[in-house]
């Protein structure tokens, strides 16, 4: 059957193990595409820390413009010990998120077969909807009297009604399609302006959805719940900072941050969305073939789902799940598989899938 759809996807492997897990994900995506009626045209971008060392920038000055004609972005990892973290992050990932209005950071976390949880036998299946472009990660503020005894820093969190409403609508619609239960992470007992505002707008927005029940939980108590009773949580909506922290905690609870994917979504489709593993560049194991590719492969499945290729996304998720269930695991999960051998096992599973 000839391919009826071709998607143009930009690839930014980035730094460290991103250079290993992204090729693994691409091989799996190409395989599942070959079994369907679509293909992927990859545009490879050698951006990241090496590009910074060569040019003084994490990506070209017209990088956003180059990406704008694509239908998605697959990112590996950003981070290099020789460059400050704020430079690497604000030089690449955050500008992409903001320029493309990727205001939803979607982070699913669930227990997978063969992956032990450090908190015991829990059946976890939750999704964290993180506000992705404002909140605590604003550029408003500054450092003053640098190097002097009275030096100080001011960082302003910026919350807008429109920003809270749109991420809450997304979370409410997602919750409505699942259990109908939505938890809002807050800290309105201690943060006196932004968090009560967050609470009010979230409550007003969720009230428009008859099928959704809202529970407001202080973020510290919610963190404890994710450790003690994670199976009781379904969908969480959270600000930029709270969502960032809670999603890493949830990934650890389900077994490893190496299996956690994420999507940076522009839900309206006016701009390309970006898909990436939650894990970092892991320089301590980079280049050794030890990296776990599950998060990158799963992020690729999320990309397929966003593009409307639901069946292909399901096949890809089923393939890496079956490989894990069969006992093939990388070292972070207690196994002996290399990045390459795990990927080959996923490819074999895809080729043997009769559906």
C-alpha positions as a printed NumPy array, in Angstrom:
array([[  0.   ,   0.   ,   0.   ],
       [  1.49 ,   3.418,  -0.888],
       [  2.035,   5.855,   1.938],
       [ -0.888,   8.263,   2.031],
       [  0.565,  10.711,   4.562],
       [  4.043,  12.063,   5.12 ],
       [  4.914,  13.946,   8.313],
       [  7.881,  16.301,   8.534],
       [  9.464,  15.91 ,  11.961],
       [ 12.517,  17.8  ,  13.222],
       [ 15.002,  15.766,  15.25 ],
       [ 17.207,  17.364,  17.909],
       [ 19.162,  14.579,  19.66 ],
       [ 20.858,  17.201,  21.833],
       [ 23.362,  16.105,  24.432],
       [ 24.616,  12.998,  26.211],
       [ 22.36 ,   9.969,  25.968],
       [ 20.001,  11.928,  23.752],
       [ 22.398,  10.957,  20.963],
       [ 21.631,   7.287,  21.741],
       [ 17.945,   7.151,  22.642],
       [ 16.728,   9.335,  19.776],
       [ 18.12 ,   7.046,  17.028],
       [ 16.52 ,   4.139,  18.899],
       [ 13.156,   5.887,  18.865],
       [ 13.5  ,   6.825,  15.193],
       [ 14.148,   3.225,  14.167],
       [ 10.996,   2.118,  16.008],
       [  8.926,   4.954,  14.549],
       [ 10.113,   4.162,  11.03 ],
       [  9.217,   0.514,  11.541],
       [  5.701,   1.189,  12.776],
       [  5.203,   3.748,   9.989],
       [  6.219,   1.154,   7.384],
       [  3.452,  -1.087,   8.695],
       [  0.861,   1.646,   8.259],
       [ -0.136,   4.094,   5.569],
       [  2.176,   6.954,   6.526],
       [  5.851,   7.884,   6.497],
       [  8.063,  10.294,   8.399],
       [ 10.509,  12.702,   6.824],
       [ 13.167,  13.43 ,   9.422],
       [ 14.994,  16.769,   9.467],
       [ 18.082,  16.326,  11.6  ],
       [ 19.253,  19.335,  13.618],
       [ 22.717,  19.171,  15.176],
       [ 21.802,  21.638,  17.888],
       [ 22.757,  21.552,  21.552],
       [ 25.898,  21.942,  23.598],
       [ 28.332,  21.116,  20.782],
       [ 26.621,  23.753,  18.673],
       [ 26.981,  26.17 ,  21.6  ],
       [ 30.715,  25.534,  21.898],
       [ 31.111,  26.155,  18.167],
       [ 28.817,  29.18 ,  17.791],
       [ 27.94 ,  30.549,  21.234],
       [ 24.289,  29.55 ,  20.735],
       [ 22.357,  26.372,  21.546],
       [ 20.539,  26.682,  18.221],
       [ 20.825,  29.016,  15.234],
       [ 19.37 ,  32.489,  15.463],
       [ 16.646,  31.454,  13.028],
       [ 16.098,  28.094,  14.713],
       [ 12.46 ,  28.738,  15.581],
       [ 11.766,  29.749,  11.994],
       [ 13.41 ,  26.561,  10.723],
       [ 11.25 ,  24.417,  12.992],
       [  8.008,  26.237,  12.24 ],
       [  7.4  ,  24.461,   8.922],
       [  7.448,  21.003,  10.525],
       [  4.633,  19.041,  12.12 ],
       [  6.49 ,  17.955,  15.228],
       [  9.81 ,  17.93 ,  17.062],
       [ 11.574,  14.964,  18.682],
       [ 14.113,  16.053,  21.308],
       [ 16.603,  13.813,  23.102],
       [ 18.145,  15.683,  26.036],
       [ 19.699,  19.024,  26.897],
       [ 22.548,  19.505,  29.345],
       [ 26.332,  19.574,  29.484],
       [ 28.536,  19.943,  32.542],
       [ 30.697,  22.528,  30.754],
       [ 27.76 ,  24.917,  30.257],
       [ 25.49 ,  26.347,  32.988],
       [ 22.075,  24.656,  33.048],
       [ 20.231,  27.933,  32.645],
       [ 22.146,  28.567,  29.412],
       [ 21.391,  25.149,  27.911],
       [ 17.719,  25.171,  28.872],
       [ 16.91 ,  28.788,  28.067],
       [ 18.914,  28.582,  24.87 ],
       [ 16.93 ,  25.741,  23.321],
       [ 13.97 ,  24.04 ,  24.978],
       [ 12.244,  26.953,  26.705],
       [ 12.274,  29.252,  23.638],
       [ 10.718,  26.43 ,  21.606],
       [  8.014,  25.89 ,  24.216],
       [  7.163,  29.574,  24.394],
       [  7.458,  30.622,  20.772],
       [  5.261,  27.696,  19.715],
       [  2.752,  28.214,  22.562],
       [  3.258,  24.689,  23.854],
       [  1.302,  25.521,  26.975],
       [  0.529,  21.915,  27.955],
       [  3.294,  19.657,  29.21 ],
       [  1.672,  16.231,  29.27 ],
       [  3.418,  13.584,  31.369],
       [  1.864,  10.109,  31.682],
       [  3.132,   7.806,  34.408],
       [  2.046,   4.205,  34.806],
       [  3.469,   0.98 ,  36.114],
       [  4.799,  -1.237,  33.347],
       [  5.186,  -5.021,  33.461],
       [  8.611,  -6.124,  34.595],
       [  9.42 ,  -2.717,  36.086],
       [  9.483,  -2.861,  39.9  ],
       [  8.315,   0.15 ,  41.859],
       [ 10.351,   1.337,  44.864],
       [  7.108,   1.843,  46.805],
       [  5.821,  -1.706,  46.375],
       [  3.201,  -3.392,  44.258],
       [  1.121,  -0.431,  43.09 ],
       [ -1.134,  -0.214,  40.047],
       [ -0.39 ,   3.342,  38.95 ],
       [ -1.879,   5.066,  35.911],
       [ -1.814,   8.83 ,  36.191],
       [ -1.299,  11.792,  33.899],
       [  0.155,  15.111,  34.996],
       [ -0.949,  18.166,  33.026],
       [  1.663,  20.821,  33.677],
       [  1.229,  24.458,  32.672],
       [  4.27 ,  24.932,  30.47 ],
       [  4.901,  28.565,  29.495],
       [  4.287,  30.844,  32.485],
       [  3.947,  30.489,  36.258],
       [  7.099,  30.255,  38.326],
       [  9.38 ,  29.939,  35.278],
       [  9.11 ,  33.568,  34.238],
       [ 11.85 ,  35.932,  33.162],
       [ 10.591,  38.701,  35.422],
       [ 13.066,  39.66 ,  38.125],
       [ 16.791,  40.078,  38.455],
       [ 19.986,  39.984,  40.502],
       [ 21.053,  43.157,  42.264],
       [ 24.285,  44.364,  43.898],
       [ 26.167,  41.353,  42.506],
       [ 29.16 ,  40.298,  44.558],
       [ 28.371,  42.692,  47.416],
       [ 27.283,  41.786,  50.959],
       [ 23.778,  43.108,  50.287],
       [ 23.331,  41.169,  47.048],
       [ 19.798,  39.9  ,  46.461],
       [ 17.667,  38.279,  43.789],
       [ 14.002,  38.72 ,  42.873],
       [ 12.029,  36.164,  40.866],
       [  8.423,  36.944,  40.014],
       [  5.926,  34.197,  39.171],
       [  3.5  ,  35.249,  36.448],
       [  0.039,  33.674,  36.29 ],
       [ -2.615,  34.838,  33.839],
       [ -6.305,  33.998,  33.819],
       [ -6.07 ,  32.912,  30.183],
       [ -3.077,  30.689,  30.928],
       [ -4.726,  28.946,  33.881],
       [ -8.036,  28.547,  32.069],
       [ -6.605,  26.909,  28.962],
       [ -4.452,  24.361,  30.789],
       [ -7.357,  23.559,  33.132],
       [ -9.702,  23.053,  30.193],
       [ -7.242,  20.588,  28.696],
       [ -6.914,  18.755,  32.016],
       [-10.686,  18.721,  32.531],
       [-11.332,  17.248,  29.094],
       [ -8.666,  14.627,  29.72 ],
       [-10.131,  13.762,  33.125],
       [-13.6  ,  13.551,  31.579],
       [-12.311,  10.928,  29.128],
       [-10.79 ,   8.876,  31.977],
       [-12.164,   8.6  ,  35.528],
       [-13.629,  12.077,  35.855],
       [-11.339,  12.799,  38.815],
       [ -9.058,  15.841,  38.676],
       [ -6.581,  16.944,  41.351],
       [ -5.278,  20.508,  41.371],
       [ -1.871,  21.05 ,  42.984],
       [ -1.687,  24.254,  44.993],
       [  0.089,  25.988,  47.854],
       [ -2.449,  28.675,  48.613],
       [ -1.852,  28.428,  52.353],
       [  1.647,  29.817,  51.946],
       [  1.853,  31.612,  48.578],
       [ -0.582,  34.42 ,  49.143],
       [ -1.269,  35.915,  45.709],
       [ -0.658,  33.55 ,  42.811],
       [ -1.908,  30.325,  44.349],
       [ -5.306,  31.602,  45.59 ],
       [ -5.711,  33.053,  42.081],
       [ -4.814,  29.65 ,  40.601],
       [ -7.363,  27.955,  42.885],
       [-10.153,  30.362,  41.922],
       [ -9.616,  30.116,  38.167],
       [ -9.21 ,  26.321,  38.246],
       [-12.43 ,  25.928,  40.22 ],
       [-14.361,  28.269,  37.916],
       [-13.102,  26.424,  34.839],
       [-13.743,  22.897,  36.114],
       [-17.276,  23.933,  37.134],
       [-18.101,  24.   ,  33.405],
       [-17.59 ,  20.21 ,  33.225],
       [-20.405,  18.272,  34.872],
       [-18.52 ,  14.985,  34.488],
       [-15.41 ,  16.154,  36.371],
       [-14.928,  16.307,  40.133],
       [-12.186,  18.578,  41.457],
       [ -9.998,  18.039,  44.505],
       [ -7.655,  20.821,  45.621],
       [ -4.551,  19.444,  47.353],
       [ -1.551,  21.263,  48.808],
       [  1.5  ,  20.275,  46.801],
       [  3.474,  18.943,  49.773],
       [  0.589,  16.702,  50.799],
       [  0.162,  15.649,  47.186],
       [  3.83 ,  14.678,  46.984],
       [  3.326,  12.439,  50.013],
       [  0.228,  10.914,  48.428],
       [  2.146,  10.073,  45.256],
       [  4.51 ,   7.997,  47.386],
       [  1.986,   6.431,  49.76 ],
       [ -1.11 ,   5.983,  47.568],
       [ -0.211,   6.784,  43.948],
       [ -2.83 ,   4.34 ,  42.643],
       [ -5.557,   6.691,  43.897],
       [ -4.523,   9.586,  41.631],
       [ -5.675,   9.884,  38.015],
       [ -5.215,  13.354,  36.452],
       [ -3.294,  16.211,  38.065],
       [ -3.257,  19.8  ,  36.843],
       [ -0.366,  21.853,  38.161],
       [  1.627,  25.004,  37.641],
       [  4.95 ,  24.97 ,  35.825],
       [  7.14 ,  24.369,  38.885],
       [  4.791,  22.051,  40.767],
       [  4.106,  19.976,  37.663],
       [  7.817,  19.665,  36.941],
       [  8.595,  18.341,  40.415],
       [  5.548,  16.083,  40.774],
       [  6.084,  14.433,  37.401],
       [  9.661,  13.451,  38.235],
       [  8.448,  12.053,  41.545],
       [  5.691,  10.112,  39.786],
       [  8.224,   8.7  ,  37.309],
       [ 10.406,   7.476,  40.167],
       [  7.398,   5.917,  41.888],
       [  6.563,   3.913,  38.755],
       [ 10.1  ,   2.544,  38.569],
       [ 12.512,   4.842,  36.774],
       [ 12.763,   8.279,  35.256],
       [ 14.253,   6.411,  32.281],
       [ 10.774,   5.24 ,  31.239],
       [  8.94 ,   8.575,  31.55 ],
       [  7.922,  10.447,  28.37 ],
       [  6.478,  13.891,  27.901],
       [  4.746,  15.981,  25.271],
       [  4.942,  19.753,  24.941],
       [  1.67 ,  20.466,  23.192],
       [  0.166,  23.292,  21.247],
       [ -3.296,  21.693,  21.415],
       [ -4.82 ,  23.873,  18.713],
       [ -2.176,  22.784,  16.214],
       [ -1.185,  26.297,  15.17 ],
       [  2.446,  25.374,  15.851],
       [  4.424,  22.125,  16.016],
       [  4.457,  20.266,  19.314],
       [  7.599,  18.793,  20.88 ],
       [  8.058,  15.304,  22.314],
       [ 10.876,  14.234,  24.619],
       [ 11.903,  11.84 ,  27.373],
       [ 11.748,  13.36 ,  30.852],
       [ 15.251,  12.168,  31.722],
       [ 18.292,  14.392,  31.216],
       [ 21.497,  13.951,  29.262],
       [ 23.029,  11.573,  31.871],
       [ 26.694,  12.327,  31.074],
       [ 27.835,   9.612,  33.511],
       [ 26.608,   6.855,  31.184],
       [ 26.668,   8.655,  27.82 ],
       [ 28.376,   6.763,  25.023],
       [ 28.377,   3.431,  26.86 ],
       [ 25.257,   1.917,  25.307],
       [ 23.539,   1.742,  28.709],
       [ 20.785,   4.302,  28.188],
       [ 17.18 ,   3.196,  28.554],
       [ 15.337,   4.088,  25.311],
       [ 11.821,   3.439,  26.651],
       [ 11.072,   7.092,  27.453],
       [ 12.168,   8.251,  23.994],
       [ 10.205,   5.469,  22.269],
       [  7.138,   6.226,  24.384],
       [  7.514,   9.942,  23.571],
       [  7.506,   8.909,  19.911],
       [  4.25 ,   7.045,  20.497],
       [  2.786,  10.19 ,  22.039],
       [  3.835,  12.072,  18.918],
       [  2.03 ,   9.556,  16.711],
       [ -1.086,   9.893,  18.845],
       [ -0.932,  13.69 ,  18.536],
       [ -0.594,  13.368,  14.754],
       [ -3.726,  11.224,  14.633],
       [ -2.004,   7.877,  14.104],
       [ -3.751,   6.172,  17.007],
       [ -3.292,   2.584,  15.831],
       [  0.435,   3.042,  15.22 ],
       [  0.85 ,   4.665,  18.635],
       [ -0.916,   1.732,  20.283],
       [  1.272,  -0.785,  18.407],
       [  4.424,   0.992,  19.529],
       [  3.348,   1.137,  23.174],
       [  2.327,  -2.508,  23.031],
       [  5.733,  -3.463,  21.601],
       [  7.928,  -1.924,  24.313],
       [  5.501,  -3.123,  26.995],
       [  5.762,  -6.704,  25.73 ],
       [  9.555,  -6.506,  25.665],
       [  9.638,  -5.344,  29.278],
       [  7.143,  -8.023,  30.285],
       [  9.41 , -10.617,  28.698],
       [ 12.28 ,  -9.614,  30.985],
       [ 14.425,  -7.587,  28.588],
       [ 15.487,  -4.499,  30.551],
       [ 18.337,  -2.032,  30.72 ],
       [ 20.55 ,  -1.646,  33.78 ],
       [ 18.486,   1.114,  35.421],
       [ 15.636,  -1.401,  35.66 ],
       [ 17.834,  -4.209,  36.948],
       [ 18.472,  -5.844,  33.578],
       [ 21.456,  -6.399,  31.316],
       [ 20.17 ,  -5.205,  27.937],
       [ 22.025,  -2.496,  26.075],
       [ 20.278,   0.389,  24.343],
       [ 20.79 ,  -1.417,  21.034],
       [ 19.606,  -4.859,  22.152],
       [ 16.501,  -3.443,  23.825],
       [ 15.656,  -1.502,  20.666],
       [ 16.16 ,  -4.603,  18.531],
       [ 13.767,  -6.475,  20.796],
       [ 11.128,  -3.76 ,  20.305],
       [ 11.625,  -3.889,  16.531],
       [ 11.192,  -7.668,  16.6  ],
       [  8.   ,  -7.313,  18.617],
       [  6.644,  -4.802,  16.101],
       [  7.424,  -7.111,  13.195],
       [  5.728, -10.037,  14.934],
       [  2.601,  -8.083,  15.883],
       [ -0.25 ,  -9.603,  13.837],
       [ -2.625,  -6.671,  14.235]])
